[in-house]
Amino acid sequence: MEDILLEMDRILRPEGSIIIRDDVDFVVEIRSMMDAMEYDTWIANHEKGPHDREKILLAVKRNKASCLFIVPSSLKIDKLSPKPKEHREYDLA
């Protein structure tokens, strides 16, 4: 799995995004790898709600010159996200 993530990182441009939809255990494992690769990551619930094991991971490659990322207001962020790397404010209304 690490090889696939490294290849995606090589291909992806700064501020490019990756969306992964899978079981929560796999998503959390991938998230820790993406955090180590200095991506901004968020985990969102599946359409079926927070009790479904399937989750959605959104990862955005950081641009070293700019670290401002806009999260769509339609994205419902759960309690697992975001990891506290720095202070951020979200308008999820």
C-alpha positions in Angstrom: 0.0 0.0 0.0 2.9 2.4 0.8 4.2 2.0 -2.8 0.8 3.0 -4.2 0.6 6.1 -2.0 4.1 7.1 -2.8 3.3 6.8 -6.6 0.1 8.9 -6.1 2.2 11.5 -4.2 4.7 11.6 -7.1 2.0 12.2 -9.7 -0.2 14.6 -7.7 0.4 18.3 -8.0 0.5 20.6 -5.0 -3.1 21.2 -3.7 -4.3 18.2 -5.5 -6.7 15.9 -3.7 -7.3 12.2 -3.2 -10.6 10.7 -2.2 -10.6 7.1 -0.7 -13.8 5.3 0.3 -13.4 2.1 2.3 -13.8 0.4 5.7 -13.1 2.7 8.7 -10.0 0.6 9.8 -8.4 0.9 6.3 -9.3 4.6 6.1 -7.7 5.3 9.5 -4.5 3.4 8.5 -4.3 5.3 5.2 -4.9 8.6 7.0 -1.9 8.0 9.3 0.3 7.4 6.2 -1.1 10.5 4.5 -0.4 12.6 7.6 3.2 11.3 7.6 3.4 12.5 4.0 2.2 15.9 5.2 -1.2 15.9 3.6 -4.2 17.6 5.2 -6.7 14.9 5.8 -10.4 14.7 6.8 -12.7 11.7 7.4 -16.4 12.0 6.5 -19.3 9.7 7.1 -20.8 7.5 4.4 -24.3 8.6 3.1 -25.8 5.9 5.2 -24.8 7.8 8.4 -22.2 7.7 11.1 -22.9 4.1 12.2 -21.9 2.6 8.8 -18.3 1.2 8.8 -17.6 2.7 5.4 -16.0 6.1 5.6 -14.6 8.7 3.1 -11.1 10.0 3.4 -10.3 13.3 1.7 -6.5 14.1 1.5 -5.1 17.3 0.0 -1.5 17.6 -0.8 0.0 20.7 0.8 1.6 23.4 -1.2 4.7 24.4 0.7 4.2 28.1 -0.2 0.5 28.1 0.8 -1.4 26.1 3.4 -4.9 27.5 2.8 -7.4 24.8 1.9 -11.2 25.3 1.5 -13.4 22.5 2.6 -16.8 22.4 0.9 -19.7 23.3 3.2 -21.6 20.2 2.0 -18.9 17.9 3.5 -20.0 16.6 6.9 -17.0 16.2 9.0 -17.2 13.7 11.8 -15.6 13.6 15.3 -12.5 11.9 14.0 -11.5 14.9 11.8 -9.5 17.0 11.4 -6.4 16.0 13.4 -5.1 18.9 15.4 -2.1 20.0 13.4 -2.8 23.7 13.6 -5.7 25.9 14.4 -8.3 25.9 11.7 -11.9 27.1 11.4 -14.6 25.5 9.3 -18.0 26.8 8.3 -20.0 23.7 8.0 -23.4 25.3 8.2 
